[in-house]
Amino acid sequence: MTIKYKNIVMDKIKESGSLTDKTLAKNLVKDGYQLSDALFNKTLLDMEIMGLVKINWLTKDTRRIEIVSSQEEEDEVEMQNKKTLEKDYENSFPESNDDI
C-alpha cells in the first residue's frame, strides 16, 4: 500500500519540480487522496532515504521537497568500501547447521 503512495507523491513532485510539503498535501487532497500526517511523513522519509527526493526545512513548519535530479557518480574507493561492508555483514551471520 505504501508503494502506491510513493508513486503518487513522486508523480506530484515531478509535475512541479519542487514544492512545499503543505502544497503537496493540498494537491493530494484535491486529487482525492486522504493520507494521514503520519503516513505522509513516513512516505516522504522513505523517499528521502531511498535517495529519490531531497527535503530541506524552509521555516519551522514548512519543508521544501525536490526531486534528486542526477545521481552522483560513486568513485572506486566508495564502491570497494560498500562491497567490503556487504561482505562483512554477510559473514557476520553464523553458518547454518543442517546436522541439527
C-alpha positions in Angstrom: 0.0 0.0 0.0 2.8 2.4 0.8 4.4 1.8 -2.6 1.2 3.2 -4.2 1.5 6.3 -2.2 5.2 6.7 -3.0 4.4 6.6 -6.7 1.6 9.1 -6.3 3.7 11.5 -4.3 6.6 11.1 -6.7 4.3 12.0 -9.7 3.1 15.1 -7.9 6.6 16.3 -7.1 7.7 15.6 -10.7 4.9 17.7 -12.0 6.1 20.8 -10.3 9.8 20.1 -9.8 9.9 21.3 -6.2 7.2 22.4 -3.8 6.5 22.7 -0.1 5.0 19.9 2.0 1.8 21.9 2.6 1.3 22.4 -1.2 1.9 18.7 -1.8 -0.6 17.7 0.8 -3.2 20.1 -0.6 -2.6 18.7 -4.1 -3.1 15.2 -2.9 -6.3 16.1 -1.1 -7.5 17.9 -4.2 -7.0 14.7 -6.2 -8.9 12.6 -3.7 -6.0 11.0 -1.7 -6.5 11.2 2.0 -3.2 10.5 3.8 -2.8 10.8 7.5 0.0 13.1 8.7 1.9 10.0 9.9 1.7 8.2 6.6 2.5 11.4 4.6 5.6 12.0 6.7 6.7 8.3 6.6 6.3 8.3 2.8 8.5 11.4 2.5 11.1 10.0 4.9 11.2 6.7 3.0 11.6 8.5 -0.3 14.4 10.7 1.1 16.2 7.6 2.5 15.9 5.9 -0.9 17.5 9.0 -2.5 14.5 9.9 -4.6 13.9 13.3 -3.1 15.7 16.0 -1.1 13.9 17.7 1.8 15.0 20.9 3.4 13.4 23.0 6.1 12.3 26.4 5.0 10.7 27.5 8.2 9.8 25.8 11.5 6.7 24.3 10.0 7.4 24.2 6.2 9.6 21.8 4.2 10.8 22.1 0.6 10.7 18.9 -1.4 12.5 18.5 -4.6 13.4 15.6 -6.9 17.0 14.4 -6.8 17.8 15.1 -10.5 21.1 13.3 -11.1 22.8 10.6 -9.1 26.3 11.4 -8.3 28.9 9.0 -9.6 30.5 6.8 -7.0 34.2 6.7 -7.0 36.0 3.4 -6.9 37.1 3.7 -3.3 33.4 4.1 -2.2 32.3 1.2 -4.2 35.1 -1.0 -2.7 34.1 0.1 0.8 30.5 -0.7 0.1 31.4 -4.2 -1.2 33.6 -4.8 1.8 30.8 -3.8 4.2 28.3 -6.0 2.5 30.7 -9.0 2.7 31.4 -8.3 6.3 27.7 -8.1 7.0 27.0 -11.4 5.2 29.9 -13.1 7.0 28.6 -11.9 10.4 25.8 -14.5 10.3 26.6 -17.9 11.7 26.7 -20.8 9.3 23.6 -22.9 9.2 24.0 -26.4 10.5 21.9 -28.9 8.7 23.0 -31.7 11.0 20.9 -30.5 13.9 
